[in-house]
């Protein structure tokens, strides 16, 4: 079983199919191979919904976009009540170190997405950039709902 993460445990629907495990995505409502990255992604989604109270309708997972005429795909983007990108989250597997390459990846995505905060996590470490500085820890992910 995967290691404990810095995110609170999330109740996940998991099934074994042959030699692989699958997880029912909390947003996409489809069965996905349970890779280390997917384990982290689903725990982050659970945290966003349960702890931060973000509606699942305001969370997009693994959507494609163009960056310099190349097709890319973000992990998670949350949107505020006005439909503006609030969090751009890049998830890595728990066994993957958060390196300069991962930072460059999320920075390039940000040129297109233009979210209010960036989150880079492997489930164990979590870094949040709020356009003043990078902070460490999941508590830095907090969001503030704009007044409608």
C-alpha positions in Angstrom: 0.0 0.0 0.0 1.2 3.6 -0.7 2.8 5.6 2.1 1.0 8.0 4.3 0.9 11.5 2.8 0.9 15.0 4.3 -2.7 15.3 3.1 -5.4 13.9 5.3 -6.6 10.4 4.4 -9.3 10.4 1.8 -12.0 7.7 1.5 -11.4 6.3 -2.0 -13.2 3.6 -3.9 -10.5 1.1 -4.9 -10.8 -2.2 -6.7 -8.4 -4.9 -7.8 -8.5 -5.9 -11.5 -6.0 -8.7 -12.2 -2.6 -7.5 -11.2 -3.5 -3.8 -11.0 -5.5 -1.6 -8.7 -8.0 1.0 -9.9 -9.4 4.0 -8.1 -12.7 5.8 -8.9 -11.8 9.4 -9.5 -13.6 11.8 -7.2 -14.1 14.3 -10.0 -14.2 12.4 -13.3 -16.2 9.5 -11.8 -14.3 6.9 -13.9 -12.0 4.1 -12.9 -8.3 4.9 -13.3 -5.1 2.8 -12.8 -3.9 3.6 -9.2 -0.4 4.9 -9.9 1.6 6.7 -7.2 0.7 10.0 -9.0 -3.0 9.2 -9.0 -2.8 8.3 -5.3 -1.5 11.8 -4.6 -3.9 13.5 -7.0 -7.0 11.8 -5.4 -5.8 12.8 -1.9 -5.3 16.4 -3.0 -8.8 16.4 -4.6 -10.2 15.0 -1.3 -8.4 17.8 0.6 -9.8 20.5 -1.7 -13.3 19.2 -1.3 -13.5 18.1 2.3 -11.1 20.5 4.1 -11.2 23.6 1.9 -14.9 23.2 0.9 -14.3 23.7 -2.8 -17.2 22.4 -4.8 -16.4 19.5 -7.1 -18.0 21.6 -9.9 -15.1 24.1 -9.5 -12.4 21.5 -9.9 -11.0 20.4 -13.3 -8.7 17.4 -13.5 -6.2 16.5 -16.3 -7.5 18.9 -18.9 -5.5 19.6 -22.1 -4.3 23.0 -23.2 -1.8 24.4 -25.7 1.5 25.8 -24.7 3.7 27.0 -27.6 1.7 24.9 -30.0 2.2 21.8 -27.9 -0.5 19.9 -26.2 0.0 19.9 -22.4 -2.2 18.7 -19.6 -2.6 20.1 -16.1 -3.2 17.9 -13.1 -5.7 20.0 -11.1 -7.1 23.6 -11.5 -9.7 25.0 -9.2 -11.8 28.0 -10.2 -13.3 30.8 -8.1 -17.0 31.7 -8.1 -16.4 33.9 -11.2 -14.7 31.1 -13.1 -11.2 32.5 -12.8 -8.4 30.0 -12.1 -7.6 30.0 -8.4 -5.2 27.1 -7.9 -2.9 25.4 -10.4 -1.8 22.1 -8.8 1.0 19.9 -10.2 1.0 16.4 -8.6 3.9 14.1 -8.8 4.1 10.5 -7.5 5.1 10.1 -3.9 8.3 8.5 -5.0 9.3 11.5 -7.2 11.5 14.3 -5.9 10.2 17.8 -6.4 13.0 19.2 -8.6 13.8 22.2 -10.7 12.2 20.4 -13.7 8.9 20.2 -11.8 9.1 23.8 -10.9 9.8 24.8 -14.5 6.8 22.6 -15.7 4.3 24.3 -13.4 5.8 27.7 -14.2 5.3 27.1 -17.9 1.7 26.0 -17.4 1.1 29.2 -15.3 2.0 31.3 -18.4 -1.3 30.0 -19.9 -3.5 29.3 -16.9 -2.7 32.4 -14.8 -4.0 31.0 -11.5 -3.8 33.0 -8.3 -1.6 30.3 -6.5 0.6 27.5 -7.7 0.9 24.2 -5.8 3.6 21.6 -6.4 3.3 18.4 -4.4 4.3 14.8 -4.3 2.0 14.2 -1.5 4.7 14.2 1.1 6.2 17.6 0.4 3.9 20.5 -0.7 5.1 23.9 -1.9 2.7 26.8 -2.5 3.5 30.0 -4.4 1.3 33.0 -3.7 3.2 35.5 -5.9 5.2 36.8 -3.0 7.1 33.7 -2.0 7.1 29.9 -1.9 5.8 28.4 1.3 5.9 24.8 2.5 2.9 22.9 3.9 -0.6 22.1 2.9 -2.0 24.8 5.2 -0.6 27.4 2.7 -3.1 26.1 0.0 -6.0 28.0 1.7 -8.3 29.9 -0.6 -10.4 33.0 0.0 -13.7 33.2 -1.8 -14.1 36.6 -3.6 -17.3 38.5 -2.8 -19.9 38.2 -5.5 
